Amino acid sequence: MHWLIYAGIILLTFICMEAVTWLTHRFVMHGFLWYLHEDHHKKGPGFFEKNDWFFVIFAIPSIGMILWGTLDSSMWWIQAIGFGVMLYGFAYFMVHEIIIHQRFKFFTRSNNIYIRAIRWAHKMHHKHLDKEDGESFGMLVVHQKYWEKVKKDRENTRNKK
C-alpha cells in the first residue's frame, strides 16, 4: 500500500463526511431521531444532552473500520476510511462544541471571518426550535449567503469607526 493512496482515502472520506453529515442532520436528526436531537435546539439544564449520543453513533462504525483494517491487512482501505471518519468527527467536535456552542471556553472572541460565518449559519439553524423548516444542516461548509452577511457586517462596523 502506498502512503499517498492511504492519505487520499482519508482525505476523500473526510470530504464526503460533510455530505453524510448534512443528510444525517437533515433527514435523521430532524427526522426519526428527533427525540435525541431536540434537546440540542431546546436547551435544558446540565452539561450533557441526548444529542451527544450522535458522537457515539458515528464513533462506532469508525472504530469498527479502524479495527477491521488493523486486524486484516488486506482491508487497509477500510482502516483509512475509518480514520477519515474519525478525523471528521474530531473537526466536527472542534467546530460544533468548542467554536460554535463554546461548551469548552476556547476561541470565545475570535473575529475570524470563517468562524463568524459558521457561527451565524448555525445560529440561523437554531432559530428553528422544531424539526421542520430548518436551514443550514452542514457543519464545515458555509453557504454563500452567510459569508455575505458576515462580510457586510464587517464592512458596516469599519464604516462606523
C-alpha positions in Angstrom: 0.0 0.0 0.0 1.3 3.4 -0.9 1.0 6.1 1.7 -0.3 8.6 -0.8 -3.3 6.4 -1.6 -3.9 5.8 2.1 -3.8 9.6 2.8 -6.0 10.2 -0.3 -8.7 7.8 1.0 -8.6 9.6 4.4 -9.0 13.0 2.7 -11.7 11.8 0.4 -13.6 10.3 3.3 -13.3 13.5 5.3 -14.7 15.5 2.4 -17.6 13.0 1.9 -18.4 13.2 5.5 -19.7 16.7 5.1 -22.4 15.4 2.8 -23.1 12.4 5.1 -23.4 14.9 8.0 -25.8 17.2 6.0 -28.0 14.2 5.0 -27.9 12.7 8.5 -28.7 16.0 10.2 -31.5 16.9 7.8 -33.2 13.5 7.5 -32.3 11.5 10.6 -31.7 14.1 13.4 -34.5 16.3 12.1 -36.5 13.1 11.3 -37.0 9.8 13.1 -34.3 10.5 15.7 -35.6 14.0 16.6 -36.1 12.8 20.2 -32.3 12.5 20.5 -31.6 15.9 18.8 -34.5 18.0 20.2 -32.7 19.0 23.4 -29.9 20.5 21.3 -32.5 23.0 19.9 -34.3 23.4 23.2 -31.5 23.6 25.8 -32.2 22.1 29.2 -30.3 22.0 32.4 -26.9 20.2 32.6 -23.8 19.9 30.5 -24.7 16.8 28.6 -27.6 16.4 26.0 -29.2 13.4 24.5 -27.8 14.8 21.2 -24.4 13.8 22.4 -25.3 10.2 21.6 -24.7 11.1 18.0 -20.9 11.2 18.7 -21.2 7.6 19.9 -23.4 6.6 16.9 -20.7 7.9 14.5 -17.8 6.6 16.5 -18.9 3.0 16.5 -18.5 2.4 12.7 -15.3 4.5 12.7 -13.7 2.3 15.4 -15.0 -0.8 13.8 -13.4 0.1 10.4 -10.1 1.0 12.0 -10.1 -2.3 14.0 -11.1 -4.3 10.9 -8.3 -2.8 8.8 -5.8 -3.3 11.6 -6.7 -7.0 12.1 -6.9 -7.8 8.4 -4.1 -6.1 6.4 -5.8 -6.8 3.1 -8.5 -4.4 4.3 -6.2 -1.4 4.8 -8.5 0.8 2.8 -11.3 0.2 5.3 -8.9 1.4 8.0 -8.2 4.5 6.0 -12.0 5.2 5.7 -12.3 4.7 9.5 -9.6 7.2 10.1 -11.2 9.7 7.7 -14.5 9.4 9.6 -12.6 9.8 12.9 -10.8 12.9 11.6 -14.1 14.4 10.5 -15.5 13.6 13.9 -12.6 15.5 15.6 -13.2 18.5 13.3 -16.9 18.4 14.0 -16.2 18.4 17.7 -13.8 21.3 17.5 -16.2 23.4 15.3 -19.5 22.5 16.8 -18.8 22.0 20.5 -15.8 24.4 21.0 -16.2 27.2 18.4 -19.9 27.4 17.9 -21.6 26.4 21.1 -18.5 27.1 23.3 -19.2 24.2 25.6 -15.5 24.4 26.4 -14.2 28.0 26.6 -11.6 28.3 23.9 -11.7 30.7 20.9 -14.5 32.7 22.5 -13.6 36.1 21.0 -12.4 35.1 17.5 -13.0 37.7 14.8 -12.0 35.2 12.0 -14.4 35.6 9.1 -14.9 31.8 8.7 -15.7 31.3 12.4 -18.1 34.2 12.3 -19.8 32.8 9.1 -20.1 29.3 10.6 -21.5 30.7 13.9 -24.0 32.8 12.0 -25.1 29.8 9.9 -25.5 27.7 13.0 -27.5 30.5 14.7 -29.9 30.5 11.8 -30.2 26.7 12.1 -31.1 27.1 15.8 -33.7 29.8 15.3 -36.0 26.9 14.3 -37.0 25.1 17.5 -38.9 22.3 15.8 -37.7 19.6 13.4 -39.5 21.2 10.4 -38.4 24.3 8.4 -34.7 24.1 9.2 -31.8 25.5 7.3 -28.0 25.1 7.3 -27.7 21.4 8.1 -24.0 21.1 7.2 -21.1 21.8 9.5 -17.8 22.8 7.9 -19.1 24.2 4.5 -20.8 27.5 4.9 -23.4 28.7 2.4 -22.5 31.8 0.5 -25.4 33.9 2.0 -23.8 33.6 5.5 -20.4 34.7 4.2 -22.0 37.7 2.5 -23.9 38.6 5.8 -20.7 38.4 7.8 -18.7 40.4 5.3 -21.5 43.1 5.2 -21.5 43.3 9.0 -17.7 43.7 9.0 -17.9 46.5 6.4 -20.6 48.2 8.4 -18.5 48.0 11.5 -15.5 49.5 9.7 -17.6 52.3 8.2 -18.9 53.3 11.7 -15.3 53.8 13.0 
